[in-house]
Amino acid sequence: MALDTSNLVELTIAICNIESVSGNEDALADQVQQTLQAQSHLTLVRDGNAVVASTNLGRQTRVIIAGHLDTVPVANNLPATLHHFEREQVMVGRGTVDMKAGIAVMLKLAVELKSPIFDITWVFYDNEEVASNLNGLGRLVRNHPELIQGDFAVLCEPTSALVEGGCNGTIRVEVTAKGKKAHSARPWMGDNAIHKLAPALNALSEVVTETVEVDGLEYRESINAVLASAGIATNVIPDLATLTVNYRFAPNKSGSEAEAVLRRLFDGYELVVTDLAEGARPGLNTEAAAAFIAATNSDVRPKYGWTDVARFSALGIPAVNYGPGDPSLAHADNENVPVGHLFDCEAGLRNWLSGS
Amino acid sequence: MALDTSNLVELTIAICNIESVSGNEDALADQVQQTLQAQSHLTLVRDGNAVVASTNLGRQTRVIIAGHLDTVPVANNLPATLHHFEREQVMVGRGTVDMKAGIAVMLKLAVELKSPIFDITWVFYDNEEVASNLNGLGRLVRNHPELIQGDFAVLCEPTSALVEGGCNGTIRVEVTAKGKKAHSARPWMGDNAIHKLAPALNALSEVVTETVEVDGLEYRESINAVLASAGIATNVIPDLATLTVNYRFAPNKSGSEAEAVLRRLFDGYELVVTDLAEGARPGLNTEAAAAFIAATNSDVRPKYGWTDVARFSALGIPAVNYGPGDPSLAHADNENVPVGHLFDCEAGLRNWLSGS
C-alpha cells in the first residue's frame, strides 16, 4: 500500500504508527517502496529493508539525503497522538523525534521534487538503533557501493531543524580490576576486586573533559561509566570487577588517540575496547555545505551524539544532520516533536533542492 | 537403608556420596533416620529433612550435638575420593569439610554411645547453606522448641578439630547512589550514579577494621563490597548504582551497633539492611565449656564465619564449633579433609561424652 504524502502531519503519524522497532522494518520498508515505485522520476533499489531511490537527471552535483526507518522499542507510546496547544501542535509517540518525522519529510519531497537542481539519492535504511554491524547504511555501502556516492549528504536525524555538523566519536571500553576469591568471613585470604575500582572511579570523578573547536564548531567531550558489574555471591569476596566506560571524543581525535586517553586514565587496569566509532569533522568549509546552510537559513551547531554522518565522512562525503525534533528527546518515553519543525525542515530542504 | 557406621572413613565417603545440596536432603535424611531408628537407646523425631535423636537416661546435664546435612552445589567434585600420601590420608570432594565428616562422626557416636555421662540430643538438619529463613535448625526451634534445649551445644562445623568459640555477626546492606538518567552522548543533562560510588569505595579501601577481644578470644572484623551493580544500557547515563556490602562484626557488638558503623561509613548514601545475623560470644567462661575443652584437650580459637552457634547463643545455650576439616576450604572446589581430623574429633567427643 502506497502512503498518502499530501499532508505532512498525517503522513508522519501514519509512518509512526507502522511499528518498526529495529529488525522489524519490513512493513514500513514495503510501504516506502510502494510509495516511491509509483514515481517515474525515481529509480529504486531494495536491499533487505533498505530502499534507495535516485533521480538520474544528469545534474553536475549529486546529494544524498538519508534517514533510518527503525526506532528503539515502543514504551507504551504508540499510536502517535497529535496535541493542539494555543501556540503550537505537538506530535507525541515513539519515533516522532528519532526519526520518523524526518522520514516523512524525505518521503514527501522524494515524491514531489521531480526536477531538483541536484541529482538526489534518497536512502531509507534499517537497523540504525542496534549494533553497528547490523546497520543498514553500512550494509548498503558494502552491497551497493555505487549507490552511496555523492558530493554532499544530509542525514535527517533530529536537530530541532537546525544544521548540526559532524559528530563526536565514541569509544566504549571495559575496565577490569582483578583480585582473588575468598569466603567473605575470611576476606584477608582473598583480594577484593571491587575495592580496586576506587582509583578508576576517582579518575572518572576528577577527569576534566574538554570542549574542542573543530572547523569552527565546539565539540563537548565526556567520559562516563555506563555499567558496573562485580560479584559472584553475597558470601564471596569477588575476584573480578568491571566498569564499562564510554568516551565521546571530539572529531579532531582519531579512535586510537581516544583509546590512548583512556589507557592513560585507567593505567594499571586491564582495558578492552568493546566498541569504537570514529567521529566526523563538520566539513563546513566545503562549498556544498555553505550552500546548504545558506538555503536552509540555519544556525550551525555541533552534533554531540554519534550519527551515521560519520559513515559518509569515512567515504569522503561531507555530511550534516538536519531534521525535526529535539535530539535530547530521542529514545525518551515522552518523545515528541513540534509540528513546526516538520514544516521548517520541509521548507529548508525544498528551498535548497529547488534552488529557490 | 541403614548406613554401616563401623568404619568412620567408609561412613564419611558413603555420606558424601549421597548428594544433598540444600533442598535435596531427603535421601540422606532418610538414611540417617533409618540408621538411628534401629537404636533402642534413642528417641527420634523427624521434621522435614531434619532428624533429632535423643537419649533419655535421666542425666543431670543435657548436651546438644548438631550438624547440617546439606552442602553447597557440587562442582564436579563427587564422588568423594580417598588419597593416600606418605604421612596421611586425605578425602577429597564436596562436603568432606562442610560438613559431612562431622556428620559421620556424629552418626557413629550416636549409634555407639549407649550410655553417655550426659543426655545427648543429636540434631541432623537441613538447609544451612541457604537463606536464613529456610534453616532447618531455626525451623526445629519454631516447631519443636522442647527438643532444642540443653546446657551446652557443640556444632560439628569444620574447625580443623580445634575448639572455635562463638562467632562473628554478619550484616549485609545495599548502599545506593542515585543520579539522573541521560543519553550518554549528552551526559551533562544527567547525573552519573556510578561516579557517585567513588566515596563509598574510597571509604571501603581506607577503613581500618579492628581485631576485638571477647571473652579472651580475638575476633577479626572485616567490611567488604561483595556485589556491585549499575547501568541500564551502554548508551544511558545510569541513575542508580548499588554496592552490596558485608560487615563481619565481633560478637561484642549487637546487630544494630554494626548497622550504625555502616551508616556512619556510608553517610550520604541510601542504605538498606538486607541480611543480619547477630554474633555469638564464645561463652568459654561456663563450666560446661571448660569441661569440653579439657576433655578434647584442644586449643581454643575464635570462629570468624557466622555459624549456627549464634542460634544456640540466642537460646541462652553456650555453644562451640568443633569438627574435622579446615574451614577455609569450605565451599572450595578442592574441598578436602585429612582423615586424621575425623579420628581426632571422634576421640575428642567420645572422651568428653564418656567421661574418660
Interface residues (C-beta under 8 A of the other chain):
Chain A: N168 T170 R172 H183 S184 A185 R186 P187 W188 M189 N192 I194 H195 L197 A198 L201 N202 L204 S205 R220 S222 N224 A225 V226 L227 A228 S229 A230 G231 A233 T234 N235 V236 I237 P238 A241 L243 T244 N246 R248 D275 Y304 G305 W306 P327 S328 A330 H331
Chain B: N168 T170 R172 H183 S184 A185 R186 P187 W188 M189 N192 I194 H195 L197 A198 L201 N202 L204 S205 R220 S222 N224 A225 V226 L227 A228 S229 A230 G231 A233 T234 N235 V236 I237 P238 A241 L243 T244 N246 R248 D275 Y304 G305 W306 P327 S328 A330 H331
